[in-house]
């Protein structure tokens, strides 16, 4: 039963340990049974000897297995049922790490987690799902795609809906009784901007930097337009910040982290003062942003709570839709 999935972002030594735990749960091996030697398992799985040794060391620390000099490794205790969970991130980022860490912490020893990253590429997600080495009790998916969104329901259809959990957003065409822990992108950005309408009023133009061919939901644009039209702000959509002439009395709302630092660099070159000449708002709060240039204003979902909501849905078998709170942190950049 010990298999290694080369597509998984989960460290291979953790996969080895989790596979042995699963074998114990399934009664393939029982208390007192011998396990393969480190050399044998390294050869069978075609992985480094140190990787197997690290996996065995993890199990020894958890007192799941024990070793005997000259005799090898043995099962030390039975394992209670642990939920097998696969998490599919569209990309690695600071805020996705917050979600994952909160999910893992809340699940604790109740579940094992395998992590996969598909780079917002729907074809890559399809390949990952088709090449899984084992079934899972839950499939947690961030469904954000740069292209091929219309195929999302078809790709996700290989997952039994009673084992699916969507994070961040819903997917049209996926039907069934399953939990969704999501943002309400249109309402969230509207209410976030509304909460800082007074400090925004010193700017003559609001610009949303929405990168071309990105995986961001277009409902963010709808919420931005709705706010600007309702409160009579001149506004524009910027698809490529590289081509953007930086002008005074403009407040920029940035979605991508790369665009944030690109904008700050362009503002610095022009000798403009952020918070007076130019306004800057960044989507998604991360710990670093409160230290950049006396603080960058952020509008963000509560990523820690998103991970905890997801874990609660798994542990309690919930099938409901939960919207994660969205909040604004006003700092010196506005």
C-alpha positions in Angstrom: 0.0 0.0 0.0 3.0 2.3 0.2 3.0 4.5 -2.9 4.6 7.8 -3.8 2.8 10.4 -5.9 5.4 12.4 -7.8 2.8 15.1 -8.7 2.1 15.8 -5.0 3.6 18.9 -3.3 3.5 16.9 0.0 7.1 15.9 1.0 7.8 12.3 0.1 8.8 11.3 3.6 5.4 12.5 4.8 3.8 10.4 2.0 5.7 7.3 3.3 4.6 7.9 6.9 1.0 8.5 5.9 0.9 5.4 3.7 2.1 3.3 6.6 -0.5 4.8 8.9 -3.2 4.0 6.3 -1.9 0.4 6.1 -2.2 0.0 9.8 -5.8 1.4 9.8 -6.8 -1.0 7.0 -5.3 -3.9 9.0 -2.8 -4.7 6.2 -0.2 -4.7 9.0 -1.0 -5.1 12.7 0.7 -4.6 16.0 4.0 -6.5 16.1 4.3 -6.9 12.3 7.6 -6.1 10.7 7.9 -3.2 8.2 10.1 -3.2 5.1 13.7 -2.2 5.8 14.8 1.3 4.9 17.0 -0.1 2.1 14.2 -2.3 0.7 11.6 0.4 0.7 14.0 2.9 -0.8 14.6 0.4 -3.7 11.0 -0.5 -4.2 9.8 3.2 -4.3 12.9 4.5 -6.1 13.4 7.2 -3.6 16.4 8.2 -1.5 17.3 6.1 1.6 17.3 9.3 3.7 13.7 10.0 2.6 12.5 6.6 3.9 14.5 7.0 7.1 13.0 10.5 7.7 9.5 9.0 7.3 10.3 6.2 9.7 11.7 8.7 12.2 8.5 10.7 12.0 6.5 7.6 12.9 8.8 6.7 15.7 8.4 10.2 17.2 4.7 9.7 17.1 5.2 6.2 18.7 3.4 4.5 15.8 6.3 2.2 15.1 9.3 1.1 17.1 12.7 -0.3 16.1 14.8 -3.1 17.4 18.6 -3.3 16.8 19.4 -5.9 14.2 15.7 -6.7 13.6 14.3 -3.6 12.0 11.0 -1.7 12.4 7.7 -2.9 13.8 4.2 -1.6 14.3 3.8 -0.4 17.8 0.1 0.6 18.1 -3.1 0.7 16.2 -4.3 3.8 14.4 -7.7 5.4 14.7 -9.4 6.5 11.6 -7.8 9.6 9.9 -9.5 11.5 7.1 -7.5 11.4 4.0 -7.6 14.9 2.5 -6.2 16.2 -0.8 -5.7 20.0 -1.1 -5.4 21.5 -4.6 -4.0 25.1 -4.6 -4.1 27.1 -7.8 -0.8 28.7 -6.8 1.6 29.1 -3.9 1.3 32.5 -2.2 1.5 34.0 1.2 -2.2 34.1 1.7 -2.7 30.6 0.4 -0.2 29.4 3.0 -2.2 31.1 5.7 -5.3 29.1 4.5 -3.4 25.9 4.4 -1.7 26.3 7.7 -5.0 27.1 9.4 -6.7 24.1 7.8 -3.9 21.8 8.8 -3.8 23.1 12.4 -7.6 22.8 12.8 -7.6 19.3 11.4 -4.7 18.3 13.6 -4.3 14.5 13.9 -7.8 13.9 12.7 -6.7 14.0 9.0 -3.7 13.5 6.8 -3.2 16.1 4.0 -1.6 15.7 0.6 -0.9 19.0 -1.1 -1.0 19.6 -4.9 -0.4 22.8 -6.9 -1.8 23.2 -10.4 -0.6 26.8 -11.3 -4.1 28.0 -12.3 -3.9 25.6 -15.3 -7.1 23.6 -15.7 -5.3 21.0 -17.8 -2.8 20.5 -15.1 -5.6 20.1 -12.5 -7.2 17.4 -14.8 -3.9 15.6 -14.9 -3.4 15.7 -11.2 -6.9 14.3 -10.5 -6.4 11.5 -13.1 -3.1 10.5 -11.6 -3.9 10.3 -7.9 -2.3 7.2 -6.3 -5.1 6.7 -3.8 -8.7 7.8 -3.1 -9.4 10.5 -0.6 -12.2 11.3 1.9 -12.1 14.9 0.9 -10.9 16.9 -2.1 -10.4 20.6 -1.2 -10.0 22.7 -4.3 -9.3 26.4 -5.0 -11.0 26.7 -8.4 -9.1 29.6 -10.0 -8.1 29.3 -13.7 -6.4 31.6 -16.1 -8.1 30.0 -19.1 -10.7 27.3 -19.7 -13.1 28.3 -16.9 -15.9 26.9 -18.9 -14.4 23.4 -18.5 -14.2 23.6 -14.7 -17.4 21.7 -14.0 -16.3 18.9 -16.3 -12.9 18.6 -14.7 -14.3 18.6 -11.2 -17.0 16.1 -12.1 -14.4 13.3 -11.5 -14.6 14.1 -7.8 -17.7 12.6 -6.0 -19.7 15.7 -4.8 -20.1 14.2 -1.3 -16.3 14.4 -1.0 -15.8 17.9 -2.7 -15.1 21.1 -0.8 -14.6 24.3 -2.8 -12.6 27.2 -1.4 -12.7 30.8 -2.4 -15.5 30.6 -5.0 -18.3 28.6 -6.4 -18.2 26.9 -9.9 -21.1 27.1 -12.2 -22.3 23.7 -13.3 -21.1 21.7 -10.3 -24.2 20.3 -8.7 -24.7 18.3 -5.6 -24.6 18.6 -1.8 -21.2 19.8 -0.8 -19.6 22.5 1.3 -18.3 25.8 -0.2 -16.2 28.2 1.9 -16.0 31.3 -0.3 -15.7 35.0 -0.8 -18.4 37.2 -2.3 -16.1 39.1 -4.5 -18.5 41.7 -5.9 -20.1 42.6 -2.6 -16.7 42.4 -0.7 -14.8 45.0 -2.8 -17.9 47.3 -3.0 -18.3 47.3 0.8 -14.5 47.5 1.4 -14.2 50.7 -0.7 -17.4 52.1 0.7 -15.9 51.8 4.2 -13.0 54.1 3.2 -15.0 56.4 0.9 -14.1 59.6 2.8 -10.2 59.2 2.5 -10.7 58.1 -1.1 -12.5 61.3 -1.9 -9.2 63.3 -2.1 -8.3 61.4 -5.3 -9.8 62.4 -8.7 -9.4 58.9 -10.2 -9.7 55.3 -9.0 -7.9 52.6 -11.1 -8.3 48.9 -10.6 -5.2 47.0 -11.8 -6.7 43.8 -13.1 -4.0 41.9 -15.0 -4.9 40.5 -18.4 -5.2 36.7 -18.6 -5.3 36.4 -14.8 -7.2 34.0 -12.6 -9.0 36.7 -10.6 -12.8 36.6 -10.6 -14.3 39.2 -12.9 -17.0 39.9 -10.3 -14.3 42.0 -8.6 -14.6 44.4 -11.6 -18.4 44.5 -11.2 -18.1 45.5 -7.5 -15.5 48.1 -8.4 -17.6 49.6 -11.1 -20.7 49.6 -8.9 -19.0 51.5 -6.2 -17.4 54.1 -8.5 -20.7 54.7 -10.4 -22.8 54.9 -7.2 -20.5 57.4 -5.6 -19.5 59.3 -8.8 -15.7 58.4 -8.8 -14.0 58.7 -12.2 -12.5 55.2 -12.7 -10.6 53.0 -15.2 -9.5 49.4 -15.5 -5.7 48.8 -16.0 -4.8 45.5 -17.7 -1.0 46.0 -17.9 0.7 48.2 -15.3 3.9 48.3 -17.4 2.0 50.5 -19.9 0.4 52.7 -17.2 1.5 56.4 -16.9 1.5 57.2 -13.2 -0.4 60.4 -12.5 -1.1 62.4 -9.4 -4.4 62.3 -7.6 -5.0 58.7 -8.6 -5.6 55.8 -6.3 -4.6 52.3 -7.5 -6.2 49.1 -6.3 -3.8 46.2 -7.0 -4.8 42.6 -7.1 -1.4 40.9 -7.8 1.6 41.1 -5.5 4.0 41.6 -8.5 1.9 44.6 -9.6 2.1 46.1 -6.1 5.9 46.3 -6.1 6.0 47.3 -9.7 3.7 50.2 -8.9 5.7 51.3 -5.9 8.9 51.3 -8.0 7.2 53.5 -10.7 5.9 55.9 -8.1 9.4 56.1 -6.5 11.0 56.9 -9.9 8.6 59.8 -10.4 9.4 61.1 -6.9 5.7 61.0 -5.8 4.6 60.6 -2.2 2.3 57.6 -1.5 -0.7 58.6 0.6 -0.6 62.2 -0.7 0.1 62.3 -4.4 -0.8 58.7 -5.1 -3.1 56.3 -3.3 -2.3 52.5 -3.1 -4.6 49.8 -2.0 -3.5 46.1 -2.1 -5.8 43.1 -2.3 -5.1 40.4 0.3 -3.6 41.2 3.6 -0.2 39.7 4.4 2.0 40.4 7.5 4.6 42.3 5.4 2.2 45.0 4.2 1.9 46.9 7.4 5.6 47.5 7.3 6.0 48.7 3.7 6.2 52.5 3.4 4.6 53.1 6.8 1.8 50.7 5.9 -0.1 49.6 2.7 -3.9 49.8 3.0 -5.4 46.4 2.3 -8.8 44.9 1.5 -8.9 41.3 2.3 -10.8 38.2 3.2 -9.9 36.5 6.5 -7.7 33.7 5.2 -7.1 32.1 8.6 -10.8 31.9 9.1 -11.2 30.4 5.6 -8.9 27.6 6.5 -10.7 27.0 9.9 -14.1 27.1 8.2 -12.9 24.4 5.7 -11.6 22.2 8.5 -14.8 22.5 10.5 -16.8 21.6 7.4 -14.7 18.4 7.0 -14.7 17.4 10.7 -18.4 18.1 11.2 -19.5 16.8 7.8 -21.2 20.1 6.9 -22.7 20.7 3.5 -23.4 24.4 3.7 -22.1 27.5 1.9 -20.1 29.7 4.3 -19.0 33.2 3.3 -15.8 34.4 4.9 -15.7 37.9 6.4 -14.0 40.6 4.3 -12.3 43.6 6.0 -10.4 46.8 5.3 -7.2 47.8 7.0 -6.7 51.6 6.4 -3.0 52.6 6.5 -0.8 55.5 5.4 -0.9 54.6 1.7 -4.4 56.1 1.4 
